[in-house]
Amino acid sequence: MDRLRLVETAKINGQEPYTWLRHVLERLPHAQSVADYEALLPWNCSPEMPR
C-alpha cells in the first residue's frame, strides 16, 4: 500500500493525516462489520474527531 496515498486522501477529505491514521489504527482491531470498516474511511470521519 502506498502510504503517501493514505496521507493525500486524508488531506483531500479534510483530515489531519496523523490524527486520522491514529484514529483508524486505534479502532481497526475492534471493527467487526463492513459498516465498522467503512466508518473509518477518511470521507466518513468527522474532521473534528478527537485527538
Secondary structure, DSSP 8 states (H G I E B T S, - for coil): --HHHHHHHHHHTT--HHHHHHHHHHHGGG--SHHHHHTTSGGGS-TT---
